[in-house]
């Protein structure tokens, strides 16, 4: 007897025919058992597991709402209050700075800081920093950050009422202090380069006094690049060709304005001078003394050995040579310089 005949011969129950047998190995049913599904399941139905997952995800949404409330209550409002506080501190600092008793107030602040908190500040400490240290003596870093923000506001000529919105538009306290640090670093580098260029100028002028290479040049060989309204620089620059060896053939001389001259001197100074400007100044003092320079030739009041009295202006055709000491000869950057005996 086959399986089909058995099924067909199976009696009905109350007139209802029996359900067909289930193939336990049917792929769809097998996957339903594996994944917990059902053949009668609708796409809109959710299992108990789905409900649990939704509950977990719903908790995350609730936490997100709590975070939004916290940010609004403590961060956003707190930030507004902080900016308003900085406005009040800034107003207080401005009152001190504009007071006829400014120096006395700052001095008393420094004394109180040392007496009450053992904090020593110098007379040359920026006045804004002193005020903030006095207000926040136990939080040095915060006082330092606030003072930088308020100093920027002072430099920008802001009022206390304008400060809160200014901080917000600039991206906050951290962004302003970072920008100020970068600006101060750039300013320091710029000032150092300018000091090196000025030092080179003094060295060149000192060497021009006793330069041996003196030439007379017809004006047709001098190219004037100084535009009308621009101030002429102290030096003229030569265009030379090196056909080989130590020989230099001068083709033209160029007259430039102060701005172009400053750029050229800065370039040469970076390549030839040490960053130790104090040590270079000492060598320059020795060179000036050996050359008998007491005024003129780049020397200014306040320089070592300066004595009032005029000297003739240097010849524009003289080509200055770089030399810090004054031996009979020296080599700087591959160029041999001879000094008069």
VOGU-27258 format. One record per residue (C-alpha): residue number from 1; x, y, z. Coordinates in Angstrom, 1 decimal, always signed. Example, Ala and Ser with C-alpha at 12.3 -4.5 7.8 and 13.67 -1.06 7.14 Angstrom:
BEGIN
{1,{+12.3,-4.5,+7.8}}
{2,{+13.7,-1.1,+7.1}}
***
This chain:
BEGIN
{1,{+0.0,+0.0,+0.0}}
{2,{+1.4,+3.3,-1.0}}
{3,{+1.4,+6.5,+1.0}}
{4,{-1.2,+8.2,-1.3}}
{5,{-3.7,+5.3,-0.8}}
{6,{-3.3,+5.6,+2.9}}
{7,{-4.0,+9.3,+2.8}}
{8,{-7.1,+8.9,+0.7}}
{9,{-8.4,+6.2,+2.9}}
{10,{-7.9,+8.2,+6.1}}
{11,{-11.3,+8.9,+7.6}}
{12,{-12.6,+12.5,+7.9}}
{13,{-13.4,+14.1,+11.2}}
{14,{-17.0,+15.4,+11.5}}
{15,{-17.1,+15.6,+7.8}}
{16,{-13.9,+17.8,+7.5}}
{17,{-11.2,+16.2,+5.4}}
{18,{-7.8,+15.7,+7.0}}
{19,{-5.0,+18.3,+6.4}}
{20,{-2.4,+17.3,+4.0}}
{21,{+0.8,+15.9,+5.5}}
{22,{+3.7,+18.4,+6.2}}
{23,{+7.0,+17.9,+4.5}}
{24,{+9.4,+18.5,+7.3}}
{25,{+12.3,+19.1,+4.9}}
{26,{+10.6,+21.8,+2.8}}
{27,{+13.1,+24.7,+2.4}}
{28,{+10.6,+27.5,+3.4}}
{29,{+9.5,+25.7,+6.5}}
{30,{+13.1,+24.8,+7.4}}
{31,{+14.1,+28.5,+7.3}}
{32,{+11.1,+29.5,+9.2}}
{33,{+12.1,+27.2,+12.1}}
{34,{+15.7,+28.4,+11.9}}
{35,{+14.8,+32.1,+11.9}}
{36,{+11.8,+31.9,+14.1}}
{37,{+9.3,+32.8,+11.4}}
{38,{+6.0,+31.3,+10.3}}
{39,{+4.3,+30.5,+7.1}}
{40,{+1.3,+32.5,+8.1}}
{41,{+3.3,+35.6,+9.1}}
{42,{+2.4,+38.9,+7.6}}
{43,{+4.9,+41.7,+6.8}}
{44,{+3.2,+43.9,+9.4}}
{45,{+3.4,+41.3,+12.1}}
{46,{+6.1,+41.7,+14.8}}
{47,{+7.6,+38.9,+16.9}}
{48,{+8.4,+39.2,+20.5}}
{49,{+12.1,+39.7,+19.6}}
{50,{+11.2,+42.6,+17.3}}
{51,{+9.2,+44.2,+20.1}}
{52,{+12.2,+43.9,+22.4}}
{53,{+14.5,+45.4,+19.8}}
{54,{+12.2,+48.4,+19.3}}
{55,{+12.1,+48.9,+23.0}}
{56,{+15.9,+49.0,+23.2}}
{57,{+16.0,+51.5,+20.3}}
{58,{+13.4,+53.6,+21.9}}
{59,{+15.5,+53.9,+25.0}}
{60,{+18.3,+55.3,+22.8}}
{61,{+15.9,+57.9,+21.5}}
{62,{+14.9,+58.8,+25.0}}
{63,{+18.6,+59.3,+25.9}}
{64,{+19.0,+61.5,+22.9}}
{65,{+16.2,+63.7,+24.1}}
{66,{+17.7,+63.8,+27.5}}
{67,{+21.0,+64.9,+26.0}}
{68,{+19.3,+67.6,+24.0}}
{69,{+17.7,+68.9,+27.2}}
{70,{+21.0,+68.8,+29.0}}
{71,{+22.8,+70.7,+26.2}}
{72,{+20.1,+73.3,+26.1}}
{73,{+19.9,+73.7,+29.8}}
{74,{+23.6,+73.5,+30.8}}
{75,{+25.8,+73.9,+27.6}}
{76,{+23.9,+76.4,+25.5}}
{77,{+22.6,+78.5,+28.3}}
{78,{+25.8,+78.0,+30.3}}
{79,{+27.8,+79.2,+27.3}}
{80,{+25.6,+82.3,+27.0}}
{81,{+26.1,+83.0,+30.7}}
{82,{+29.9,+82.5,+30.4}}
{83,{+30.1,+85.0,+27.5}}
{84,{+28.0,+87.5,+29.5}}
{85,{+30.4,+87.0,+32.4}}
{86,{+33.4,+87.7,+30.2}}
{87,{+31.6,+90.8,+29.1}}
{88,{+31.3,+91.9,+32.7}}
{89,{+35.0,+91.1,+33.4}}
{90,{+36.0,+93.0,+30.3}}
{91,{+33.9,+96.0,+31.4}}
{92,{+35.7,+95.9,+34.8}}
{93,{+39.1,+95.7,+33.1}}
{94,{+38.4,+98.6,+30.8}}
{95,{+37.4,+100.7,+33.8}}
{96,{+40.8,+100.0,+35.4}}
{97,{+42.7,+100.7,+32.2}}
{98,{+41.0,+104.1,+31.8}}
{99,{+41.3,+105.1,+35.4}}
{100,{+43.9,+107.7,+36.4}}
{101,{+44.8,+105.3,+39.2}}
{102,{+45.5,+102.5,+36.8}}
{103,{+49.1,+101.9,+37.8}}
{104,{+48.3,+102.1,+41.5}}
{105,{+45.4,+99.6,+41.1}}
{106,{+47.6,+97.1,+39.1}}
{107,{+50.4,+97.5,+41.6}}
{108,{+48.0,+96.8,+44.5}}
{109,{+46.7,+93.8,+42.7}}
{110,{+50.2,+92.4,+42.3}}
{111,{+50.9,+92.9,+46.0}}
{112,{+47.7,+91.2,+47.0}}
{113,{+48.3,+88.3,+44.7}}
{114,{+51.7,+87.7,+46.3}}
{115,{+50.5,+88.3,+49.9}}
{116,{+47.3,+86.2,+49.7}}
{117,{+48.2,+83.6,+47.2}}
{118,{+52.0,+83.6,+46.8}}
{119,{+51.6,+84.5,+43.2}}
{120,{+54.4,+86.7,+41.8}}
{121,{+53.7,+88.8,+38.8}}
{122,{+56.1,+91.2,+37.1}}
{123,{+55.7,+94.9,+36.4}}
{124,{+55.9,+94.1,+32.7}}
{125,{+53.2,+91.5,+32.8}}
{126,{+50.3,+92.6,+30.5}}
{127,{+47.8,+94.5,+32.5}}
{128,{+44.9,+92.4,+31.2}}
{129,{+46.7,+89.2,+32.5}}
{130,{+47.2,+90.9,+35.9}}
{131,{+43.5,+91.7,+36.2}}
{132,{+42.4,+88.2,+35.3}}
{133,{+44.9,+86.6,+37.7}}
{134,{+43.6,+88.8,+40.4}}
{135,{+40.0,+87.7,+39.7}}
{136,{+40.9,+84.0,+39.3}}
{137,{+43.9,+83.5,+41.4}}
{138,{+43.4,+79.7,+41.9}}
{139,{+42.9,+78.9,+38.2}}
{140,{+45.9,+80.0,+36.3}}
{141,{+45.0,+78.3,+33.0}}
{142,{+41.5,+79.8,+32.9}}
{143,{+42.8,+83.2,+33.8}}
{144,{+45.3,+83.0,+31.0}}
{145,{+42.7,+81.9,+28.4}}
{146,{+40.3,+84.6,+29.4}}
{147,{+42.9,+87.3,+29.3}}
{148,{+43.9,+86.4,+25.8}}
{149,{+40.2,+86.6,+24.7}}
{150,{+39.8,+90.0,+26.4}}
{151,{+43.1,+91.2,+24.9}}
{152,{+41.8,+90.4,+21.5}}
{153,{+38.6,+92.3,+22.3}}
{154,{+40.6,+95.3,+23.4}}
{155,{+42.8,+95.1,+20.3}}
{156,{+39.6,+95.0,+18.2}}
{157,{+38.3,+98.1,+20.1}}
{158,{+35.1,+96.3,+21.2}}
{159,{+32.7,+97.4,+23.9}}
{160,{+31.6,+95.1,+26.7}}
{161,{+28.2,+94.8,+25.1}}
{162,{+29.6,+93.6,+21.8}}
{163,{+31.9,+91.0,+23.3}}
{164,{+29.5,+88.1,+23.9}}
{165,{+28.2,+88.0,+20.3}}
{166,{+31.8,+88.6,+19.0}}
{167,{+33.0,+85.4,+20.9}}
{168,{+30.0,+83.4,+19.5}}
{169,{+30.7,+84.6,+15.9}}
{170,{+34.4,+83.7,+16.2}}
{171,{+33.6,+80.2,+17.2}}
{172,{+34.1,+80.4,+21.0}}
{173,{+36.9,+81.0,+23.5}}
{174,{+39.0,+78.1,+22.3}}
{175,{+39.0,+79.2,+18.7}}
{176,{+39.9,+82.8,+19.6}}
{177,{+42.8,+81.8,+21.9}}
{178,{+44.1,+79.4,+19.3}}
{179,{+44.0,+82.1,+16.6}}
{180,{+45.7,+84.5,+18.9}}
{181,{+48.5,+82.0,+19.7}}
{182,{+49.0,+81.4,+16.0}}
{183,{+49.0,+85.2,+15.3}}
{184,{+51.5,+85.8,+18.2}}
{185,{+53.8,+83.0,+16.8}}
{186,{+53.6,+84.4,+13.3}}
{187,{+54.3,+87.9,+14.7}}
{188,{+57.3,+86.6,+16.6}}
{189,{+58.8,+84.9,+13.5}}
{190,{+58.2,+88.1,+11.5}}
{191,{+59.8,+90.3,+14.1}}
{192,{+62.8,+88.0,+14.3}}
{193,{+63.3,+88.0,+10.5}}
{194,{+63.0,+91.8,+10.4}}
{195,{+65.6,+92.1,+13.2}}
{196,{+68.0,+89.8,+11.2}}
{197,{+67.5,+91.9,+8.1}}
{198,{+68.2,+95.1,+10.1}}
{199,{+71.3,+93.5,+11.5}}
{200,{+72.5,+92.7,+8.0}}
{201,{+71.9,+96.3,+7.0}}
{202,{+74.1,+97.6,+9.8}}
{203,{+76.9,+95.1,+8.9}}
{204,{+76.8,+96.1,+5.2}}
{205,{+76.9,+99.8,+6.0}}
{206,{+79.8,+99.3,+8.4}}
{207,{+81.8,+97.3,+5.8}}
{208,{+81.0,+100.0,+3.2}}
{209,{+83.1,+102.5,+5.1}}
{210,{+86.3,+100.6,+4.3}}
{211,{+85.4,+98.6,+1.2}}
{212,{+88.3,+98.2,-1.2}}
{213,{+86.1,+97.4,-4.2}}
{214,{+85.2,+100.9,-5.4}}
{215,{+84.0,+101.4,-8.9}}
{216,{+82.7,+104.3,-10.9}}
{217,{+79.7,+103.5,-12.9}}
{218,{+78.1,+105.5,-15.7}}
{219,{+74.4,+106.2,-15.0}}
{220,{+73.4,+104.4,-18.2}}
{221,{+74.4,+101.1,-16.5}}
{222,{+72.2,+101.8,-13.5}}
{223,{+68.6,+100.7,-13.8}}
{224,{+66.2,+102.7,-11.6}}
{225,{+63.2,+100.6,-10.6}}
{226,{+61.9,+103.0,-7.9}}
{227,{+58.5,+104.2,-8.9}}
{228,{+57.3,+107.7,-8.3}}
{229,{+56.2,+108.2,-4.7}}
{230,{+58.3,+105.3,-3.4}}
{231,{+61.3,+105.8,-1.2}}
{232,{+64.7,+104.7,-2.5}}
{233,{+66.5,+102.0,-0.5}}
{234,{+70.0,+102.4,+1.1}}
{235,{+71.7,+100.1,-1.3}}
{236,{+72.1,+99.5,-5.0}}
{237,{+72.3,+95.9,-6.2}}
{238,{+74.6,+94.5,-8.9}}
{239,{+73.7,+92.0,-11.6}}
{240,{+76.8,+89.8,-12.1}}
{241,{+77.7,+86.9,-14.4}}
{242,{+80.1,+84.2,-13.3}}
{243,{+81.8,+82.9,-16.4}}
{244,{+83.7,+80.5,-14.2}}
{245,{+86.1,+80.3,-11.3}}
{246,{+86.2,+83.4,-9.0}}
{247,{+85.6,+85.9,-11.7}}
{248,{+82.5,+88.1,-11.6}}
{249,{+81.5,+90.3,-14.4}}
{250,{+79.2,+93.2,-13.5}}
{251,{+76.5,+93.7,-16.1}}
{252,{+74.2,+96.3,-14.5}}
{253,{+73.4,+98.0,-11.2}}
{254,{+69.8,+98.2,-9.9}}
{255,{+68.3,+100.9,-7.8}}
{256,{+65.3,+99.6,-5.8}}
{257,{+62.8,+101.0,-3.3}}
{258,{+62.8,+100.3,+0.4}}
{259,{+60.2,+97.5,+0.2}}
{260,{+62.1,+95.5,-2.4}}
{261,{+65.4,+96.1,-0.5}}
{262,{+63.9,+94.8,+2.7}}
{263,{+62.8,+91.6,+0.9}}
{264,{+66.3,+91.1,-0.5}}
{265,{+68.0,+91.8,+2.8}}
{266,{+65.7,+89.4,+4.6}}
{267,{+66.5,+86.7,+2.1}}
{268,{+70.3,+87.2,+2.4}}
{269,{+70.0,+87.5,+6.2}}
{270,{+68.2,+84.2,+6.5}}
{271,{+70.9,+82.5,+4.5}}
{272,{+74.0,+84.1,+6.1}}
{273,{+73.3,+85.3,+9.6}}
{274,{+73.0,+83.3,+12.8}}
{275,{+69.8,+83.5,+14.8}}
{276,{+72.0,+84.6,+17.8}}
{277,{+71.5,+88.3,+17.2}}
{278,{+73.0,+89.2,+20.5}}
{279,{+76.2,+87.5,+19.6}}
{280,{+76.2,+89.0,+16.1}}
{281,{+75.7,+92.5,+17.7}}
{282,{+78.8,+91.9,+19.8}}
{283,{+80.8,+91.1,+16.6}}
{284,{+79.4,+94.2,+14.9}}
{285,{+80.5,+96.4,+17.9}}
{286,{+84.0,+95.0,+17.5}}
{287,{+84.0,+95.7,+13.8}}
{288,{+82.8,+99.2,+14.3}}
{289,{+85.5,+99.9,+16.9}}
{290,{+88.2,+98.6,+14.5}}
{291,{+86.9,+100.7,+11.7}}
{292,{+86.6,+103.8,+13.9}}
{293,{+82.9,+104.2,+13.3}}
{294,{+81.3,+106.4,+16.0}}
{295,{+78.3,+107.7,+14.0}}
{296,{+76.8,+107.2,+10.6}}
{297,{+77.4,+104.0,+8.6}}
{298,{+74.4,+102.4,+10.1}}
{299,{+75.2,+103.4,+13.7}}
{300,{+72.4,+105.0,+15.7}}
{301,{+72.1,+106.8,+19.1}}
{302,{+72.2,+104.2,+21.8}}
{303,{+74.6,+101.8,+20.0}}
{304,{+77.9,+101.0,+21.7}}
{305,{+80.5,+103.6,+20.9}}
{306,{+78.1,+106.1,+19.4}}
{307,{+79.2,+109.7,+19.4}}
{308,{+77.3,+112.5,+17.9}}
{309,{+78.7,+114.0,+14.8}}
{310,{+78.0,+113.6,+11.1}}
{311,{+80.0,+111.7,+8.5}}
{312,{+79.6,+112.0,+4.7}}
{313,{+76.9,+109.8,+3.2}}
{314,{+78.1,+106.6,+1.6}}
{315,{+78.7,+106.6,-2.1}}
{316,{+75.8,+105.0,-3.9}}
{317,{+78.2,+103.1,-6.1}}
{318,{+80.0,+101.4,-3.3}}
{319,{+79.2,+97.7,-3.1}}
{320,{+79.0,+96.7,+0.6}}
{321,{+80.6,+93.4,+1.7}}
{322,{+79.5,+91.2,+4.6}}
{323,{+82.1,+90.9,+7.4}}
{324,{+81.4,+90.6,+11.1}}
{325,{+85.0,+90.6,+12.4}}
{326,{+87.8,+92.6,+10.9}}
{327,{+90.7,+90.2,+10.1}}
{328,{+93.0,+90.7,+7.0}}
{329,{+90.7,+88.4,+5.1}}
{330,{+87.8,+86.1,+5.7}}
{331,{+85.4,+83.9,+3.7}}
{332,{+81.7,+84.3,+4.1}}
{333,{+79.4,+82.0,+2.0}}
{334,{+82.3,+81.1,-0.3}}
{335,{+83.2,+84.8,-1.0}}
{336,{+86.7,+85.9,+0.1}}
{337,{+86.7,+89.4,+1.6}}
{338,{+90.0,+91.4,+2.0}}
{339,{+90.3,+94.0,+4.7}}
{340,{+92.7,+96.9,+4.4}}
{341,{+95.9,+96.5,+6.5}}
***
